[in-house]
């Protein structure tokens, strides 16, 4: 079976959109069965080549995918960093939390937004003050994600949201 799963992973780069979609769908349906092969693939790709695998991994959400996704948060491609941050937010763990907090300072707003969403999903309240700085970001998506993340972490986040309403910042 691993050989068939590797063949499906290889089809994620096919020129035909229908083939790519079918391979992606089959891998997602296999779920945890495909996780080791997808994890191996994640550990050996970078840049835009990792995007299709990260999209599949984000639907599988298996903890075995985390080691392969951890280095991708520092990739050169913003889309790869965004998907890696989103995956890490759904999987959790101390390493993921630390790396996602670092993504809040990324140069790309999509990555900052994904990191805020992930931290909100995890409900990790100690990063509340870092999330609160996202309320003053130039990007609407980052401000929205930061606000929703603060609301998700509970009372500490709500307190920071209330404090932000008295800010001189028009946003």
C-alpha positions in Angstrom: 0.0 0.0 0.0 2.8 2.5 0.7 3.8 2.3 -3.0 0.3 3.3 -4.1 0.3 6.2 -1.7 3.7 7.3 -3.0 2.2 7.2 -6.5 -0.7 9.4 -5.4 1.7 11.9 -3.8 3.6 12.0 -7.1 0.4 12.8 -9.0 -0.1 16.0 -6.9 2.3 17.6 -9.5 0.6 16.3 -12.6 -0.2 18.7 -15.4 -3.9 17.6 -15.6 -6.0 19.4 -13.0 -8.4 16.5 -12.8 -5.6 14.1 -12.0 -4.2 16.4 -9.3 -7.6 16.9 -7.7 -8.3 13.1 -7.8 -5.0 12.3 -6.2 -5.5 15.0 -3.5 -9.0 13.7 -2.8 -7.8 10.1 -2.5 -5.0 11.1 -0.1 -7.4 13.0 2.1 -9.8 10.1 2.1 -7.0 7.8 3.1 -6.4 10.1 6.1 -4.1 8.6 8.7 -3.1 5.8 6.4 -1.5 8.3 4.1 0.1 10.4 6.9 3.5 8.6 7.0 4.0 9.0 3.3 2.8 12.6 3.3 5.1 13.3 6.2 8.1 11.8 4.3 7.2 14.0 1.3 7.0 17.1 3.5 10.5 16.5 4.9 12.0 16.4 1.4 10.3 19.3 -0.4 10.6 23.1 -0.2 9.0 26.2 -1.7 6.1 25.8 -4.1 6.7 22.1 -4.3 5.5 21.8 -0.8 2.1 23.6 -1.3 0.1 20.6 -2.6 1.4 18.4 0.2 0.7 21.0 2.8 -2.9 21.4 1.5 -3.4 17.6 1.9 -1.6 17.5 5.3 -4.0 20.3 6.5 -6.9 18.1 5.7 -5.4 14.9 7.3 -4.4 16.6 10.6 -2.2 13.8 11.9 0.5 14.5 14.5 3.0 12.6 12.5 2.9 15.4 9.9 4.3 18.0 12.4 8.1 17.2 12.1 8.0 17.6 8.3 6.0 20.9 8.5 8.1 22.5 11.2 10.9 23.6 9.0 8.5 24.9 6.3 7.5 27.8 8.4 10.8 29.5 7.5 10.5 28.8 3.7 11.1 31.4 1.1 7.6 31.2 -0.3 4.9 33.0 1.6 2.2 30.5 0.6 4.3 27.6 2.0 4.8 29.5 5.3 1.1 30.2 5.5 0.0 26.6 5.0 2.8 25.4 7.4 1.6 27.8 10.1 -2.1 26.7 9.5 -1.1 23.0 9.8 0.9 23.6 12.9 -2.0 25.5 14.5 -4.3 22.6 13.9 -1.8 20.0 15.3 -0.5 22.0 18.3 2.4 21.1 20.6 5.0 23.2 22.3 7.3 23.4 19.2 4.4 24.5 17.0 3.3 27.2 19.5 6.8 28.6 19.7 7.2 28.6 15.9 3.7 30.1 15.3 4.4 32.9 17.7 7.5 33.7 15.6 5.3 33.8 12.5 3.4 36.7 14.0 6.3 38.8 12.9 6.5 37.4 9.3 6.7 39.9 6.5 3.7 38.4 4.7 0.2 39.3 6.1 -1.2 35.9 5.1 1.4 34.1 7.2 0.8 36.5 10.2 -3.0 35.9 9.8 -2.6 32.1 9.7 -0.3 32.2 12.8 -2.9 34.2 14.7 -5.7 31.8 13.7 -3.6 28.8 14.7 -2.7 30.3 18.1 -6.4 31.1 18.6 -7.4 27.5 17.8 -4.9 26.2 20.4 -6.3 28.6 23.0 -2.8 29.4 24.2 -3.4 32.5 26.3 0.3 33.4 27.2 0.6 34.8 23.6 -2.3 37.1 24.2 -0.2 40.3 24.3 1.6 39.2 21.1 -1.8 38.7 19.4 -3.0 42.1 20.7 -0.3 43.8 18.7 -1.9 42.3 15.6 -4.9 44.5 16.2 -2.8 47.4 15.0 -1.5 45.6 11.9 -1.8 47.4 8.5 -3.6 44.3 7.1 -7.3 43.8 7.7 -7.0 40.0 7.7 -4.3 40.1 10.4 -6.4 42.5 12.5 -9.5 40.3 12.1 -7.6 37.0 12.8 -5.9 38.6 15.9 -9.2 39.8 17.3 -10.9 36.4 16.7 -7.9 34.6 18.2 -8.0 36.8 21.3 -11.7 36.0 21.7 -10.9 32.3 21.3 -8.3 32.2 24.1 -11.0 33.2 26.7 -10.9 35.8 29.5 -7.3 37.0 29.0 -8.0 37.7 25.4 -11.3 39.4 26.1 -9.6 41.7 28.6 -7.0 42.6 25.9 -9.8 43.2 23.4 -11.5 45.6 25.8 -8.3 47.4 26.5 -7.8 47.8 22.7 -11.1 49.6 22.4 -9.6 52.5 24.3 -6.7 52.8 21.9 -6.1 55.9 19.8 -5.5 53.7 16.8 -8.5 54.1 14.5 -8.5 50.4 13.7 
